[in-house]
Amino acid sequence: MLYMFKFIVPEAKQEKVIDMFKKHELSARKSKNGNYVSLTAQIFMRSSQEVIDVYKKASAIEGLIAL
């Protein structure tokens, strides 16, 4: 199934999210004041457990908001 991941992260931490999705295309959009970045990736996931694993890994990034 194709799954869309969307994260909002402080601008200084965006590289950590980008590193998680090295092999996938990400779109990025900065907040009005440039303090935060919204990162979106659409990825084919084989199971719901794979989705959960991505969110668990992302939760280790300080300041990250998962949508």
C-alpha distances in whole Angstrom, upper triangle without the diagonal:
4,6,10,13,16,19,23,25,29,30,31,28,26,26,25,21,21,22,19,17,19,17,15,17,18,19,22,25,28,29,33,35,33,33,29,26,22,20,16,13,10,8,5,5,6,8,9,12,11,10,14,15,15,16,19,20,20,22,25,25,28,28,24,23,19,18
4,7,10,13,17,20,22,26,27,28,26,23,23,22,19,19,20,17,15,17,15,12,13,14,16,19,21,25,26,29,32,29,29,26,23,19,16,13,10,6,5,4,6,9,10,11,14,12,10,14,15,14,15,19,19,18,21,24,24,26,26,22,21,17,16
4,6,10,13,17,19,23,24,26,23,20,21,20,16,17,18,15,13,16,15,12,13,13,14,17,19,22,23,27,29,27,26,23,20,16,14,10,8,6,5,6,7,10,10,10,12,10,8,11,13,11,12,15,16,15,18,20,20,23,22,19,17,13,12
4,6,10,13,16,20,21,23,20,17,19,18,14,15,17,14,12,15,15,12,11,10,11,13,15,18,20,23,25,23,23,19,16,13,10,7,6,4,6,9,10,13,14,13,15,13,10,13,14,11,12,15,16,14,16,19,19,21,20,16,14,11,10
4,7,10,13,16,17,19,16,14,16,14,11,12,14,11,10,14,14,11,11,10,11,12,14,16,18,21,23,21,20,16,14,10,8,6,5,6,8,11,11,14,14,13,14,12,9,11,12,9,9,12,13,10,13,16,15,17,16,12,11,8,7
4,7,10,14,15,17,15,12,15,14,10,12,15,13,12,15,16,13,12,10,10,10,11,13,14,18,19,17,17,13,10,7,6,4,7,9,11,14,15,18,18,16,17,15,12,14,15,11,10,14,14,11,13,15,14,16,14,10,9,6,5
4,6,10,12,14,11,9,12,11,8,11,13,12,12,15,17,15,14,11,11,10,11,12,12,16,17,15,14,10,8,6,5,7,9,12,14,17,17,21,20,18,19,17,14,14,15,11,10,13,12,9,10,13,11,12,10,7,6,5,6
4,7,9,12,10,9,12,12,10,12,15,14,15,17,20,17,16,13,12,10,9,9,9,13,14,12,10,7,6,4,6,9,12,15,17,21,21,24,24,22,22,20,17,17,18,15,13,15,15,11,12,14,11,11,8,6,5,6,8
4,6,8,6,6,10,9,8,11,13,13,14,17,20,18,17,14,13,11,11,10,10,14,13,11,9,6,6,7,8,11,14,17,19,23,23,26,25,23,23,21,19,19,18,15,14,15,14,10,11,12,8,8,6,5,6,9,11
4,5,5,7,10,10,10,13,15,16,17,19,22,21,20,16,15,12,12,10,10,13,11,9,6,4,6,9,11,14,17,21,23,26,26,30,29,27,27,25,22,22,22,19,17,18,17,13,13,14,10,9,6,7,9,12,14
4,5,5,9,10,11,12,14,16,16,18,21,20,18,15,14,11,10,8,9,12,10,7,5,5,5,9,10,14,17,21,23,26,27,30,30,29,28,26,24,24,23,20,19,20,18,15,16,16,12,12,10,10,12,15,17
4,6,8,9,11,12,13,15,17,18,21,21,20,17,17,14,14,12,13,15,13,10,8,8,9,12,13,17,19,23,24,28,28,31,31,30,29,27,25,25,23,20,20,20,18,15,16,15,11,10,10,11,14,16,19
4,6,6,7,9,10,12,14,15,19,18,18,15,15,13,14,13,14,17,16,13,10,9,9,11,11,15,16,20,21,25,25,28,28,26,25,23,21,21,20,17,16,16,14,11,12,11,8,8,8,8,12,14,17
4,5,5,6,9,10,11,12,16,15,14,11,12,9,11,10,13,16,15,12,11,9,7,9,8,12,13,17,18,22,22,26,26,25,24,21,20,20,19,15,15,17,14,11,13,13,9,11,10,9,12,13,15
4,5,5,6,9,10,10,14,14,14,12,13,11,14,14,16,19,19,15,14,12,10,12,10,13,14,18,18,22,22,25,26,25,24,21,20,21,19,16,16,17,14,12,14,13,10,12,13,12,15,16,18
4,5,5,7,9,10,14,14,15,13,15,13,16,16,18,21,21,17,16,13,12,13,11,14,14,17,17,21,20,23,24,23,21,19,18,18,16,13,13,14,10,9,11,10,7,10,11,10,13,14,17
4,5,5,7,9,12,11,12,10,12,11,13,14,16,20,20,17,15,13,10,10,8,10,10,14,14,17,17,21,21,20,19,16,15,15,14,10,11,12,10,7,10,10,8,11,11,9,11,11,14
4,5,5,6,10,9,9,8,10,10,13,14,17,20,21,17,17,14,11,11,8,10,10,13,14,17,18,21,22,21,21,18,16,18,16,13,14,15,13,11,14,14,12,14,15,12,14,14,16
4,5,5,9,10,11,11,13,14,17,18,20,24,24,20,19,17,15,15,12,13,12,15,15,17,18,21,22,21,20,17,17,18,15,12,14,15,11,11,14,13,12,15,16,14,16,16,18
4,6,9,9,11,10,14,14,17,19,21,25,25,22,21,18,15,14,11,12,10,13,12,15,14,17,18,18,16,13,13,14,11,8,11,12,8,8,12,12,11,14,16,13,15,14,16
4,6,5,8,7,11,12,16,18,21,24,25,22,21,18,15,14,10,10,8,10,9,12,13,16,17,17,17,13,13,15,13,10,12,14,11,11,14,15,14,17,18,15,16,15,16
4,6,8,9,12,14,17,19,22,26,26,23,23,20,17,16,13,13,11,13,12,14,15,18,20,21,20,16,16,18,16,13,16,17,14,14,17,17,16,19,20,18,19,18,20
4,7,9,13,15,19,22,25,28,29,26,26,23,19,18,14,14,11,11,10,12,14,16,18,20,19,16,16,19,17,14,17,19,16,16,20,20,19,23,23,20,22,20,21
4,6,10,13,16,19,22,26,27,24,24,21,17,16,12,10,7,8,7,10,12,15,18,18,19,15,15,18,16,13,16,18,16,15,19,20,19,22,22,19,20,18,18
4,7,10,14,17,20,23,24,21,22,19,15,14,10,9,6,8,9,12,15,18,20,21,21,18,17,20,19,15,17,20,18,17,20,21,20,23,22,19,19,18,18
4,6,10,13,16,19,21,18,19,15,12,10,6,6,5,8,10,14,16,19,21,21,21,18,16,19,18,15,16,19,17,15,18,19,17,20,19,16,16,15,15
4,7,10,13,16,18,16,17,14,10,8,6,5,7,9,12,16,18,22,23,23,24,21,19,21,21,17,18,21,19,17,20,21,19,20,19,16,16,15,15
4,7,10,13,15,12,13,10,6,6,5,7,9,12,15,19,21,25,26,25,25,23,20,22,22,18,18,21,19,16,19,20,17,18,17,14,14,14,14
4,7,9,11,9,11,9,6,5,7,9,12,15,18,22,24,28,28,27,28,25,23,24,24,21,20,23,22,18,20,22,18,19,17,15,14,15,14
4,7,8,5,7,6,4,6,9,12,15,18,21,25,27,30,31,29,30,27,25,26,26,22,21,24,22,19,20,21,18,18,15,14,14,16,16
4,6,5,6,5,6,7,11,14,17,21,24,27,28,32,32,30,31,29,26,26,27,24,22,24,24,20,21,22,18,18,15,14,14,15,15
4,6,8,8,10,11,15,17,21,24,27,31,32,36,36,34,34,33,29,30,31,27,26,28,27,23,24,25,22,21,18,17,17,19,18
4,6,8,10,13,16,19,23,26,29,33,34,37,37,35,36,34,31,31,31,28,26,28,27,24,24,25,21,20,16,17,17,20,20
4,6,7,10,13,17,20,24,26,30,31,35,35,33,33,31,28,29,29,25,24,26,25,21,22,22,19,17,15,15,16,18,19
4,7,10,13,17,20,24,26,30,30,34,34,32,32,30,27,27,27,24,22,24,22,19,19,19,16,14,11,12,13,16,18
4,7,10,13,17,20,23,26,27,30,30,28,28,26,23,24,24,20,19,21,19,16,16,17,14,13,10,10,10,13,14
4,6,10,13,17,19,23,24,28,28,26,26,24,21,22,22,18,17,20,18,15,16,17,14,14,11,10,10,12,13
4,7,10,14,16,20,21,25,25,23,24,22,19,20,20,16,15,18,17,14,15,17,14,15,12,10,9,10,10
4,7,10,13,17,18,22,22,21,21,19,16,18,18,14,14,17,15,12,14,16,13,15,14,11,10,10,10
4,7,10,13,15,19,19,18,19,17,14,16,17,13,13,17,16,13,16,18,16,18,16,13,12,10,10
4,6,10,12,16,17,16,17,14,12,15,15,12,13,16,15,13,16,18,17,19,19,15,14,12,12
4,7,9,13,14,14,16,13,11,15,15,12,14,17,17,15,18,21,20,22,22,18,17,14,13
4,6,10,12,12,14,11,10,13,13,11,13,16,15,15,18,20,20,23,23,19,19,15,15
4,7,9,11,13,10,10,13,14,12,15,17,17,17,20,22,23,26,26,22,21,18,18
4,6,7,9,6,7,10,11,10,13,15,15,16,18,21,21,25,25,21,21,17,17
4,7,8,7,9,12,12,12,15,17,17,18,21,23,24,27,28,24,24,20,20
4,5,5,7,9,10,11,13,15,16,17,19,21,23,26,27,23,22,19,19
4,5,5,6,9,10,11,12,15,16,17,19,21,24,24,21,20,16,16
4,5,5,6,9,10,10,12,14,15,17,20,23,24,20,20,17,17
4,5,5,6,9,10,11,12,14,16,18,21,22,19,19,16,17
4,5,5,7,9,10,11,13,15,16,19,20,16,16,12,13
4,5,5,6,9,10,11,13,15,18,19,16,15,12,13
4,5,5,6,9,10,12,14,17,18,15,16,13,15
4,5,5,6,9,10,12,15,16,13,13,11,13
4,5,5,6,9,10,13,14,10,10,8,10
4,5,5,7,10,13,14,12,12,10,13
4,6,6,8,11,13,11,13,11,14
4,5,6,9,10,7,9,8,12
4,5,8,9,7,8,8,12
4,6,9,8,11,11,15
4,6,6,9,11,14
4,6,9,12,15
4,7,10,13
4,6,10
4,6
4
